[in-house]
Amino acid sequence: MIAIDGTHSTRRSLHVGTIPPPWPYDAAAVATVEQTVVHTQVSDCQDKSFLRSCVIRFLKADDIDALEELNELVLNHLPHPHILRRASRAELEIHINRRGRCIGAFVDKLMVGFSVLTCPRDDPDNLGHDLGFDHARRLRSCHFELSGVHPSFRGSNLHRIMNAMRANFAGASGYHYLFGTVSPLNPYSLGNHLAQGMTIRKLVTKYEGMDRYIIHRHYHERLLPPSTMTSATYRSCQDIAGQKHLLDKGYWGIGLRRTESRDWEVAYVPSSSIIFETASIPA
Ligand SMILES: CC(C)(COP(=O)(O)OP(=O)(O)OC[C@H]1O[C@@H](n2cnc3c(N)ncnc32)[C@H](O)[C@@H]1OP(=O)(O)O)[C@@H](O)C(=O)NCCC(=O)NCCS
């Protein structure tokens, strides 16, 4: 275990070397996922009609300088410092290939997007604790951790593409319980995660005073289009107490909408009304 200088002078201790997993898994299938290269096109925010080729792939150890640079750039452009917690270079290095995996998007040689998947195993930061998961399920939990897109290249779905790639890696490796934390101040990230099947399960304070939704889904479960959306209860993302009240009553957040007054509201429904479809689990 090593100590990492974390957010706002906290010291976080993280296990390293937790991949590969300790259970039997298909190493060839994982290797295939890791070699995935996605080719897409991104538009530059300055000129939406000008499309540029973008390559998305899993990062290697020598991508650390580019990753640190993009992370700093994203942090320096946040409208509010609580939207993304600050990660040190040492923590980013660990995420690239020891505690997890990291995905990067490149336009020519410039990194324009990154996304971290991390497998906390027995570490105290395992989000399974927040949902009362037992040890066996916590071991198989993983986090969609940090991510960011270069401000000039937003709006081309890079976040969703990288989310799909990190979910594929987690699923192939047997880390089936997908978690993440998102700030209520961050509707763009939240909307992407909810659209990809995550649900809001809790609203807590993390990282020394930052409000965070705990979002979760099981890799093999798909949320069916809810017939209950019209009867959903909507709460403003800024209404922390109101949302906590609903979550405590057993509601889950499943959608996001923007009101005419440009507020962002989460759609909450009773968890008992949510229907999941279970995809077949490979032997
Ligand atoms: C969240 C984030 C990664 C999404 O980036 P992305 O994949 O490029 O975003 P999308 O393609 O989903 O964008 C969809 C729309 O939202 C807009 N948008 C995305 N992020 C935005 C932001 N931070 N501020 C304002 N508008 C934003 C896009 O311009 C696009 O608008 P359009 O449809 O009119 O073109 C990016 O906003 C970001 O890096 N934010 C700062 C760091 C962060 O929040 N990380 C996630 C922590 S959980």
The ligand as a MOL file (V3000), in Angstrom:
LIG
                    3D

  0  0  0     0  0            999 V3000
M  V30 BEGIN CTAB
M  V30 COUNTS 48 50 0 0 0
M  V30 BEGIN ATOM
M  V30 1 C -18.1510 15.8820 -18.4010 0
M  V30 2 C -17.3050 16.0310 -19.6660 0
M  V30 3 C -16.1710 15.0030 -19.6480 0
M  V30 4 C -18.2240 15.7790 -20.8900 0
M  V30 5 O -17.4850 16.0720 -22.0750 0
M  V30 6 P -18.0170 15.6160 -23.5430 0
M  V30 7 O -18.0090 14.1330 -23.6660 0
M  V30 8 O -17.2490 16.3690 -24.5480 0
M  V30 9 O -19.5020 16.1460 -23.4940 0
M  V30 10 P -20.7390 15.7260 -24.4120 0
M  V30 11 O -20.2790 15.2990 -25.7640 0
M  V30 12 O -21.5770 14.7810 -23.6610 0
M  V30 13 O -21.5000 17.1300 -24.5320 0
M  V30 14 C -22.9100 17.2350 -24.7570 0
M  V30 15 C -23.2780 18.6940 -24.7910 0
M  V30 16 O -22.9660 19.3020 -23.5310 0
M  V30 17 C -22.0410 20.3700 -23.7070 0
M  V30 18 N -21.0580 20.3130 -22.6320 0
M  V30 19 C -20.3350 19.2390 -22.2620 0
M  V30 20 N -19.5770 19.5480 -21.1960 0
M  V30 21 C -19.8350 20.8370 -20.8930 0
M  V30 22 C -19.3760 21.7080 -19.8910 0
M  V30 23 N -18.4840 21.2880 -18.9540 0
M  V30 24 N -19.8650 22.9740 -19.8600 0
M  V30 25 C -20.7730 23.3800 -20.7810 0
M  V30 26 N -21.2520 22.6030 -21.7620 0
M  V30 27 C -20.7860 21.3410 -21.8250 0
M  V30 28 C -21.3550 20.0870 -25.0460 0
M  V30 29 O -20.8290 21.2550 -25.6060 0
M  V30 30 C -22.4940 19.5070 -25.8260 0
M  V30 31 O -23.3450 20.5450 -26.2530 0
M  V30 32 P -23.9770 20.4970 -27.7340 0
M  V30 33 O -24.8470 19.2670 -27.7570 0
M  V30 34 O -24.7170 21.7940 -27.8280 0
M  V30 35 O -22.8060 20.4030 -28.6760 0
M  V30 36 C -16.7360 17.4820 -19.7760 0
M  V30 37 O -17.7640 18.3960 -19.5770 0
M  V30 38 C -15.6310 17.7860 -18.7700 0
M  V30 39 O -14.4670 17.4770 -18.9890 0
M  V30 40 N -16.0100 18.4470 -17.6650 0
M  V30 41 C -15.0440 18.8350 -16.6230 0
M  V30 42 C -14.5130 17.6360 -15.8330 0
M  V30 43 C -15.6330 16.7420 -15.3670 0
M  V30 44 O -16.7350 17.1930 -15.1010 0
M  V30 45 N -15.3470 15.4420 -15.2760 0
M  V30 46 C -16.3140 14.4390 -14.8590 0
M  V30 47 C -16.2890 14.2880 -13.3770 0
M  V30 48 S -17.5040 13.0900 -12.8470 0
M  V30 END ATOM
M  V30 BEGIN BOND
M  V30 1 1 1 2
M  V30 2 1 2 3
M  V30 3 1 2 4
M  V30 4 1 2 36
M  V30 5 1 4 5
M  V30 6 1 5 6
M  V30 7 2 6 7
M  V30 8 1 6 8
M  V30 9 1 6 9
M  V30 10 1 9 10
M  V30 11 2 10 11
M  V30 12 1 10 12
M  V30 13 1 10 13
M  V30 14 1 13 14
M  V30 15 1 14 15
M  V30 16 1 15 16
M  V30 17 1 15 30
M  V30 18 1 16 17
M  V30 19 1 17 18
M  V30 20 1 17 28
M  V30 21 1 18 19
M  V30 22 1 18 27
M  V30 23 2 19 20
M  V30 24 1 20 21
M  V30 25 1 21 22
M  V30 26 2 21 27
M  V30 27 1 22 23
M  V30 28 2 22 24
M  V30 29 1 24 25
M  V30 30 2 25 26
M  V30 31 1 26 27
M  V30 32 1 28 29
M  V30 33 1 28 30
M  V30 34 1 30 31
M  V30 35 1 31 32
M  V30 36 2 32 33
M  V30 37 1 32 34
M  V30 38 1 32 35
M  V30 39 1 36 37
M  V30 40 1 36 38
M  V30 41 2 38 39
M  V30 42 1 38 40
M  V30 43 1 40 41
M  V30 44 1 41 42
M  V30 45 1 42 43
M  V30 46 2 43 44
M  V30 47 1 43 45
M  V30 48 1 45 46
M  V30 49 1 46 47
M  V30 50 1 47 48
M  V30 END BOND
M  V30 END CTAB
M  END
